[in-house]
Amino acid sequence: MHVRRLTLDDLDACGRLAKDRGWLPERHKWTLLFEVGEVYGIDAPDGDGLASTTILTRYGDDHAVISMVLTASRYGRQGLARRLMEHVIAQAGDRIVSLHATENGRPLYERLGFRTVGHVAKRTGVFGGEHSGRTRPATEADLETILALDADAFGTDRSPLLRRMFIFGERVRIAEGGFGHCWRNDDNVVIGPVVAGDEETARALIGDLALDVGGEVRLDLDLAKEDLAGWAAEHGIGAPWQVSLMVRGGDLPGDRARQFLPFMQALG
């Protein structure tokens, strides 16, 4: 089966494939991934949409993220995910490659040379609390400051992605030594990325963003940051669903201690 580069003309087909696997269509999210990443797929032999997809997003010359590894249920266990994974790993070249893996996908990634370096729990709920008074709404005039903070913490250049925050997202907030962003998905508002010099600043950014948008929010929390996870639970953000953070080709760049929430699991 032939691997091809998908375009926005394939967006509806990607949504149908996601729904086939029990995921939400997430059209807003997929559109961003098409803009900043390389979306690959295999057409279904029966002519009905896509059989499988995978996305590669490159950050500079050092790091790349793989995401949206989906195979139609009727084509499961036929090697399509492995074929697409091998294709995007080759496209990544010498970059360190990371991804977030479900338990279902983890064995394949291990066979391809990925190792687990951490665990992330999706937590959702309605945040209860008050504004911290420590953050303020950011404007595009703050963008260069935000990009500098992120490059220092993330260890590579993801400015093409972050420059889209003010269009893609619901809110961007900034604090001394940190920033946070949130964006609306199909069923909630996802908070991320959040980069901060310390956990107190991260809590202020997360809480203020959650209160700004109201309603249910989602946090993808690094389980190594136990105090932050406990704080989130105390403020109404619970119901965790866990995935593994996996890496191939070396160690993740940057300072993980200052990376409190990813932009989304699909983008790291």
C-alpha positions in Angstrom: 0.0 0.0 0.0 1.3 3.4 -1.0 2.2 6.1 1.6 1.2 9.6 0.5 1.4 13.1 1.9 -2.0 14.2 2.8 -3.4 17.7 2.4 -6.3 19.7 3.9 -8.5 18.2 1.2 -8.2 15.0 3.3 -9.4 16.6 6.5 -12.8 15.1 6.4 -11.4 11.7 5.8 -9.1 12.1 8.8 -12.1 12.9 10.9 -14.0 9.9 9.7 -11.0 7.7 10.5 -10.8 9.2 14.0 -14.5 8.5 14.6 -14.0 4.9 13.4 -11.5 4.4 16.2 -13.8 6.0 18.8 -12.0 9.4 18.8 -13.7 12.7 18.4 -13.2 14.3 14.9 -11.2 17.3 16.3 -11.3 19.3 13.1 -9.8 22.4 14.7 -6.9 20.3 16.1 -6.3 18.4 12.8 -6.2 21.7 10.9 -3.4 23.0 13.1 -1.5 19.7 12.7 -1.8 20.1 8.9 -0.4 23.6 9.1 2.7 22.8 11.3 3.3 19.2 10.5 3.6 16.6 7.7 0.5 14.4 7.6 0.9 11.0 5.9 -1.6 8.4 5.1 -2.5 5.2 3.2 -5.7 5.1 1.2 -8.2 2.4 2.0 -8.0 -0.4 -0.7 -11.8 -0.6 -0.7 -12.0 3.1 -1.8 -13.7 4.3 1.4 -11.5 7.0 2.9 -8.2 6.4 4.7 -6.8 3.1 6.0 -4.2 4.7 8.2 -2.6 8.0 9.2 0.5 9.4 11.0 1.8 12.9 11.5 5.4 14.1 11.9 6.0 17.6 13.3 9.6 18.9 13.2 11.1 21.4 15.7 14.2 22.8 14.3 17.0 20.3 13.5 16.9 18.6 16.9 13.5 17.2 17.8 10.4 15.9 16.1 7.1 14.6 17.4 5.0 11.7 15.9 1.2 11.7 16.5 -2.2 10.7 15.3 -1.2 7.1 14.6 -4.6 5.7 13.5 -5.6 2.7 11.5 -9.2 1.9 10.4 -10.6 -0.9 12.5 -11.2 -3.1 9.4 -7.5 -2.9 8.5 -6.1 -3.5 12.0 -3.1 -5.8 12.5 -2.0 -5.6 8.8 1.2 -3.7 9.4 -0.1 -0.3 8.2 0.8 1.6 11.4 4.3 0.1 11.3 4.8 1.1 7.7 3.8 4.7 8.3 5.9 4.8 11.5 9.0 3.6 9.6 8.3 6.2 6.9 8.1 9.2 9.3 11.1 8.0 11.4 13.1 8.0 8.2 11.7 11.5 7.4 12.8 12.7 10.9 16.5 11.9 10.0 18.9 12.4 12.9 16.3 14.2 15.1 15.3 12.9 18.5 11.7 11.7 18.1 9.1 11.6 20.8 5.5 10.6 21.1 2.7 9.9 23.6 1.7 6.2 23.5 -1.4 4.4 24.6 -0.9 0.9 26.0 -2.3 -0.5 22.8 0.4 1.3 20.7 3.3 1.0 23.1 4.5 -2.5 22.0 4.9 -1.4 18.4 6.9 1.7 19.4 9.2 -0.3 21.6 9.9 -2.6 18.6 10.8 0.5 16.6 13.4 1.6 19.2 11.3 3.9 21.4 11.7 3.8 25.2 9.4 5.1 27.9 10.8 8.2 29.8 7.7 9.3 31.6 3.9 9.1 32.0 1.3 11.7 31.4 -2.3 11.7 32.7 -5.1 13.5 30.9 -7.3 15.1 33.6 -10.5 16.9 33.1 -12.9 18.9 35.2 -14.2 22.4 36.1 -11.6 24.4 37.9 -12.7 25.9 41.2 -10.8 28.9 42.6 -10.0 32.6 42.1 -7.7 34.5 39.8 -4.2 34.7 41.2 -3.5 38.3 40.4 0.0 37.2 39.1 -0.7 36.8 35.4 -2.1 39.1 32.7 -3.5 38.6 29.2 -0.7 38.5 26.6 -0.8 40.3 23.3 1.2 39.8 20.2 3.6 42.4 21.5 4.6 39.8 24.1 5.4 37.2 21.5 9.2 37.6 21.3 9.4 37.3 25.1 7.2 34.1 24.9 9.4 32.6 22.1 12.5 33.3 24.1 11.1 31.7 27.2 9.9 28.7 25.3 13.2 28.1 23.4 15.1 28.2 26.6 12.8 25.7 28.3 12.0 23.5 25.3 15.5 23.3 24.0 14.7 23.8 20.4 12.7 26.1 18.1 9.0 25.7 17.9 8.3 29.3 17.0 6.2 28.4 13.9 3.8 26.7 16.2 3.7 29.3 19.0 3.2 32.2 16.5 -0.2 30.6 15.8 -1.4 30.7 19.4 -3.2 34.1 19.2 -5.3 32.8 16.2 -5.7 29.1 17.2 -6.2 29.5 20.9 -8.8 30.9 23.3 -6.4 32.8 25.6 -2.7 33.5 26.1 -1.5 34.6 29.5 2.0 35.8 30.6 3.7 36.0 34.0 7.1 36.8 35.3 9.2 34.0 33.8 6.4 32.1 32.2 3.4 31.9 29.8 0.4 29.8 29.2 -2.1 29.2 26.4 -5.4 27.3 26.0 -7.4 26.2 23.0 -10.9 24.8 22.5 -11.3 21.2 21.4 -14.5 19.4 20.6 -15.6 18.6 24.2 -13.5 20.9 26.4 -10.8 23.6 26.6 -7.2 22.2 26.6 -4.7 24.2 28.6 -1.2 24.1 27.2 1.5 24.8 26.6 2.5 26.1 30.1 6.1 27.0 30.6 7.2 28.6 33.9 10.2 29.0 36.0 8.6 27.4 39.1 5.4 25.5 40.0 3.8 28.5 41.8 3.9 30.5 38.5 2.6 27.5 36.6 -0.3 27.1 39.0 -1.2 30.8 38.6 -1.2 30.5 34.8 -3.2 27.3 34.7 -5.8 28.5 37.2 -6.2 31.9 35.6 -6.6 30.4 32.1 -9.2 27.9 33.4 -11.2 30.7 35.1 -11.0 32.8 32.0 -12.7 30.2 29.8 -15.0 28.6 32.4 -16.5 25.1 31.9 -14.6 21.9 31.6 -10.9 22.1 31.0 -8.3 19.4 30.2 -4.7 19.2 31.6 -2.1 16.7 30.3 -0.1 16.4 33.5 3.4 14.9 33.9 2.9 12.3 36.7 6.4 13.1 37.9 5.1 16.5 39.0 3.1 14.9 41.9 2.4 18.2 43.7 0.9 19.8 40.6 -1.3 16.8 40.0 -2.5 16.9 43.6 -3.2 20.7 43.4 -5.2 20.1 40.2 -7.3 17.4 41.9 -8.0 19.6 44.8 -9.4 22.2 42.4 -11.7 19.9 40.6 -9.5 18.5 37.8 -9.6 14.7 38.1 -10.5 11.5 36.2 -7.0 10.7 34.9 -6.3 8.7 31.8 -2.7 7.7 31.4 -0.3 7.5 28.4 3.4 6.9 28.2 5.9 9.5 26.9 8.4 7.7 24.7 11.6 8.8 23.0 13.8 7.5 20.2 17.3 8.5 19.3 18.5 10.2 22.5 17.3 12.3 25.4 14.6 15.0 25.1 16.2 18.4 24.7 15.4 21.3 27.1 14.6 21.6 30.7 11.6 19.3 31.6 11.3 20.9 35.0 10.0 24.1 33.4 7.7 22.4 30.9 4.5 22.0 32.9 1.9 21.2 30.2 2.4 20.3 26.6 0.7 22.2 23.8 -1.2 19.0 23.2 -0.1 15.4 23.3 0.1 15.4 19.5 2.7 18.3 19.6 4.6 17.8 22.8 
